[in-house]
């Protein structure tokens, strides 16, 4: 694959040697590697396409949204019980 030395070194440190190994990775597993970011993942995807392979559908995992705690969650029924 036509990847930069930096990318190859990062992958080799995590035993991702063959294109087959790379294709089994998830977006989250790649993004946690040192020197890997979304641009690097895109570079890797382009290199896979240049080999004539279909790259995995690597997508960023959506961030979990924080749920707001209900403040004095009183339904209409509980308000009417008061009266």
C-alpha positions as CSV (number, residue, x, y, z in Angstrom):
1,X,0.0,0.0,0.0
2,X,1.1,3.5,-0.6
3,X,1.0,4.8,2.9
4,X,3.3,7.2,4.7
5,X,6.0,5.8,7.0
6,X,4.2,7.4,9.9
7,X,1.0,5.5,9.2
8,X,2.8,2.2,8.5
9,X,4.8,2.5,11.8
10,X,1.6,3.2,13.8
11,X,-0.2,0.2,12.2
12,X,2.8,-2.1,12.7
13,X,3.0,-1.2,16.4
14,X,-0.5,-2.7,16.7
15,X,0.2,-5.8,14.5
16,X,-1.8,-4.4,11.6
17,X,0.5,-5.6,8.9
18,X,-1.7,-6.8,6.0
19,X,-4.5,-5.1,4.1
20,X,-6.7,-7.9,5.5
21,X,-5.9,-6.9,9.0
22,X,-6.6,-3.3,8.2
23,X,-9.9,-4.0,6.7
24,X,-11.0,-5.8,9.9
25,X,-10.4,-2.7,12.0
26,X,-13.1,-0.4,13.2
27,X,-13.0,3.4,13.1
28,X,-12.8,3.5,16.9
29,X,-9.8,1.1,16.9
30,X,-7.9,3.1,14.3
31,X,-8.6,6.5,15.8
32,X,-7.2,5.4,19.2
33,X,-3.8,4.6,17.6
34,X,-1.1,7.2,18.3
35,X,-0.7,9.6,15.3
36,X,-4.1,8.6,13.9
37,X,-6.9,11.0,13.3
38,X,-9.8,11.3,10.9
39,X,-7.5,12.6,8.2
40,X,-5.2,9.6,8.5
41,X,-8.2,7.2,8.4
42,X,-9.2,9.0,5.2
43,X,-5.7,8.5,3.8
44,X,-5.9,4.8,4.6
45,X,-9.3,4.5,3.0
46,X,-7.9,6.1,-0.2
47,X,-5.0,3.7,-0.3
48,X,-7.4,0.8,0.0
49,X,-9.4,2.1,-3.0
50,X,-6.2,2.5,-5.0
51,X,-5.6,-1.2,-4.4
52,X,-8.9,-1.9,-6.1
53,X,-10.6,-3.0,-2.8
54,X,-13.8,-1.7,-1.3
55,X,-12.8,0.0,2.0
56,X,-14.8,-0.7,5.2
57,X,-17.5,1.8,6.0
58,X,-15.6,3.5,8.8
59,X,-17.7,6.0,10.5
60,X,-17.2,8.1,13.6
61,X,-19.2,6.7,16.5
62,X,-21.8,9.2,17.5
63,X,-21.2,10.9,20.8
64,X,-23.5,10.1,23.6
65,X,-25.8,12.9,24.5
66,X,-26.3,13.8,28.1
67,X,-29.8,13.5,29.3
68,X,-31.0,16.3,31.5
69,X,-32.3,15.4,34.9
70,X,-35.9,16.2,35.4
71,X,-36.3,19.1,37.8
72,X,-39.3,18.4,40.1
73,X,-40.9,16.2,37.5
74,X,-44.5,16.6,38.4
75,X,-47.1,15.4,35.9
76,X,-50.4,17.1,35.4
77,X,-52.1,14.5,37.6
78,X,-49.9,15.1,40.6
79,X,-50.6,18.9,40.3
80,X,-54.4,18.2,40.3
81,X,-54.1,15.9,43.3
82,X,-52.8,18.8,45.3
83,X,-55.9,20.9,44.7
